[in-house]
Amino acid sequence: MRLRKRHQKGSAGVAFSPGQARRCWARSRSAASCRDSASSRRSRRPRAAPQWAKPSISAKATAILTAIRDHEIAHRDFFKAALKKNAIPALDVDFTKIDFNSRDSVLTTAKTFEDLGVAAYNGAGQLLEKGEYLLLAGKIVSVEARHATAIRYLIGMKGTASAKAGNSGTTTGSGNGGNNNVFDDADAVNDKGLDRAQKPSEVLATAGPFIKTPITADDIG
């Protein structure tokens, strides 16, 4: 059998060097067994994880997002217990508009929801009649505001042009008109330095595209 100088290739697409082919042929006198042997060796080699399978989120970001998730679950369970039969049922959500393979898409959506949570609690404060409920709502909205700042911090970590210019997730940036990298952009804080408040109907208008379950605020404004 005349061996080519280039790597020999079996029908299964398994390549082996001329030296490997010569030794294998001398032992087995079978081209098929050589191909099988080369394929077996190749299959036993450890494979590197494909690029798409490598984690795209840092351990620090994971810890922050996990803490936010746990807080939100605690808030949900608290209201379910407090409202009892008046609590809304489990929601059927639609997150197809979020690209979960995109860091920007996930964090921008998280920013929208955290800002919305703060505005929702601020707007609902006037509807609470008991002082103890207002106190609890105040405690929860302060945590929601921490979440909103944490998300901005994560967005700023990316190193965008505005972050490189000095507007990180924890610096002042008044008048930036919705810049994701600042904590007091015009979408969240008004010109008096106060978080914005939204009526329930306004909150639902923003959250509506992500919720399939029919919900209205007709009876509370």
C-alpha positions as a printed Julia matrix, in Angstrom:
221×3 Matrix{Float64}:
   0.0    0.0    0.0
   1.48   3.31  -1.0
   1.02   6.0    1.63
   0.66   9.63   0.72
   2.74  12.21   2.51
  -0.36  14.11   3.5
  -2.6   12.94   6.32
  -4.72   9.98   5.36
  -8.45  10.3    5.81
 -10.99   7.52   6.32
 -14.48   7.47   4.95
 -15.78   8.77   8.26
 -13.64  11.88   7.94
 -11.08  10.75  10.57
  -7.57  12.01   9.79
  -4.32  10.37  10.9
  -0.67  11.01  10.06
   1.34   8.87   7.61
   3.29   7.41  10.55
   0.13   6.43  12.36
  -1.32   4.94   9.19
   1.88   2.91   8.47
   2.0    1.46  11.99
  -1.69   0.67  12.04
  -1.51  -1.02   8.62
   1.48  -3.1    9.68
  -0.41  -4.39  12.69
  -3.83  -5.03  11.21
  -3.43  -5.08   7.43
  -6.89  -3.54   7.37
  -7.71   0.0    6.31
 -11.14  -0.28   7.98
  -9.66  -1.22  11.34
  -7.21   1.68  11.09
 -10.09   4.08  10.55
 -11.96   2.58  13.5
  -8.89   2.86  15.72
  -8.29   6.49  14.8
 -11.96   7.32  15.35
 -11.88   5.66  18.77
  -8.8    7.63  19.85
 -10.37  10.84  18.71
 -13.64  10.19  20.55
 -11.77   9.68  23.83
 -10.1   13.07  23.7
 -11.64  15.67  26.05
 -13.58  18.23  24.08
 -13.44  21.92  24.84
 -16.79  23.55  25.59
 -18.2   25.28  22.52
 -18.07  29.05  22.55
 -21.85  29.4   22.93
 -21.83  27.13  25.99
 -19.38  29.26  27.96
 -21.05  31.35  30.67
 -21.62  34.93  29.52
 -22.39  36.34  32.96
 -19.88  37.02  35.69
 -20.07  35.53  39.17
 -20.63  39.01  40.59
 -23.54  39.71  38.25
 -25.01  36.29  39.01
 -24.89  37.0   42.75
 -26.61  40.37  42.3
 -29.36  39.02  40.06
 -29.92  36.03  42.34
 -30.36  38.33  45.35
 -32.84  40.47  43.4
 -34.8   37.36  42.43
 -34.96  36.17  46.03
 -36.18  39.59  47.21
 -38.91  39.64  44.59
 -40.08  36.16  45.56
 -40.26  37.27  49.21
 -42.3   40.34  48.22
 -44.67  38.24  46.13
 -45.23  35.71  48.9
 -45.8   38.49  51.43
 -48.54  40.08  49.35
 -50.18  36.76  48.58
 -50.4   36.05  52.31
 -51.56  39.57  53.16
 -54.17  39.91  50.42
 -55.4   36.3   50.66
 -58.44  35.87  48.39
 -57.98  39.4   47.03
 -54.55  38.6   45.61
 -54.3   38.3   41.85
 -53.76  34.77  40.53
 -50.46  33.52  39.2
 -49.62  35.45  36.05
 -49.13  33.92  32.63
 -46.18  35.9   31.26
 -44.73  36.42  27.81
 -40.99  37.03  27.75
 -40.49  36.25  24.07
 -39.55  39.88  23.46
 -36.46  39.43  25.64
 -33.34  38.01  24.03
 -31.92  35.91  26.86
 -28.7   35.44  24.88
 -28.15  39.2   24.98
 -26.79  40.86  28.11
 -28.11  44.22  26.97
 -31.62  42.88  26.37
 -31.83  41.18  29.77
 -30.44  44.11  31.77
 -32.42  46.76  29.91
 -35.63  44.84  30.59
 -34.64  44.37  34.24
 -34.04  48.12  34.5
 -37.5   48.79  33.07
 -39.17  46.51  35.6
 -37.22  47.79  38.6
 -37.96  51.42  37.72
 -41.57  50.41  37.18
 -41.69  48.74  40.6
 -40.5   51.89  42.33
 -42.99  54.06  40.43
 -45.8   51.59  41.15
 -45.25  51.62  44.92
 -44.95  55.39  44.94
 -48.18  55.73  42.98
 -50.07  53.22  45.12
 -49.13  54.86  48.42
 -52.14  57.16  48.29
 -54.44  54.14  48.04
 -53.28  52.64  51.34
 -55.52  53.5   54.28
 -53.63  51.91  57.16
 -50.39  53.35  58.44
 -48.77  49.94  58.96
 -49.4   49.05  55.33
 -47.84  52.32  54.21
 -44.81  51.58  56.38
 -44.38  48.15  54.82
 -44.79  49.55  51.32
 -42.12  52.14  52.12
 -39.73  49.41  53.19
 -40.36  47.41  50.04
 -40.03  50.35  47.67
 -36.66  51.22  49.19
 -35.46  47.71  48.3
 -36.86  48.1   44.78
 -34.84  51.31  44.44
 -31.73  49.4   45.51
 -32.5   46.87  42.78
 -32.8   49.62  40.19
 -29.42  51.03  41.17
 -27.82  47.56  41.15
 -29.07  46.94  37.6
 -27.66  50.28  36.49
 -24.37  49.32  38.09
 -24.3   46.1   36.05
 -25.1   48.0   32.86
 -22.32  50.47  33.63
 -19.83  47.63  34.18
 -19.95  46.88  30.47
 -17.77  49.93  29.78
 -19.9   51.83  27.29
 -18.92  55.24  26.04
 -20.83  57.06  28.78
 -19.36  54.81  31.48
 -15.84  55.46  30.17
 -16.55  59.18  30.27
 -17.18  58.95  33.99
 -20.9   58.22  34.21
 -20.75  54.84  35.93
 -23.71  53.13  37.53
 -23.22  55.05  40.78
 -22.45  58.57  39.61
 -24.71  61.53  39.09
 -26.02  62.11  35.61
 -28.9   64.57  35.76
 -30.51  65.43  32.49
 -29.23  62.39  30.62
 -32.72  61.57  29.42
 -32.84  57.85  30.11
 -29.14  56.98  30.04
 -28.89  53.4   31.29
 -25.63  54.03  33.11
 -26.83  56.6   35.66
 -29.06  56.22  38.68
 -30.92  59.53  38.46
 -31.87  59.72  34.79
 -34.96  61.69  33.86
 -37.02  58.53  33.41
 -36.64  57.65  37.11
 -36.06  60.88  39.05
 -37.87  64.17  38.49
 -36.36  67.65  38.62
 -37.17  67.88  42.36
 -34.97  64.9   43.13
 -37.89  62.56  43.76
 -38.58  59.14  42.31
 -41.44  59.19  39.86
 -44.87  57.81  40.75
 -47.29  56.1   38.38
 -50.94  55.21  38.69
 -51.87  51.52  38.48
 -53.25  52.03  34.98
 -49.94  53.56  33.87
 -48.01  50.7   35.43
 -50.11  48.13  33.6
 -49.61  49.96  30.32
 -45.85  49.42  30.64
 -46.02  45.88  32.02
 -48.87  44.79  29.75
 -46.75  43.54  26.8
 -45.12  41.0   29.13
 -48.33  39.71  30.73
 -50.87  37.41  29.07
 -53.25  37.24  32.02
 -56.01  39.88  31.66
 -55.59  42.53  34.39
 -57.28  45.89  34.66
 -57.05  48.81  37.06
 -60.43  50.24  36.17
 -61.65  50.26  39.77
 -58.58  51.96  41.27
 -57.43  54.36  38.57
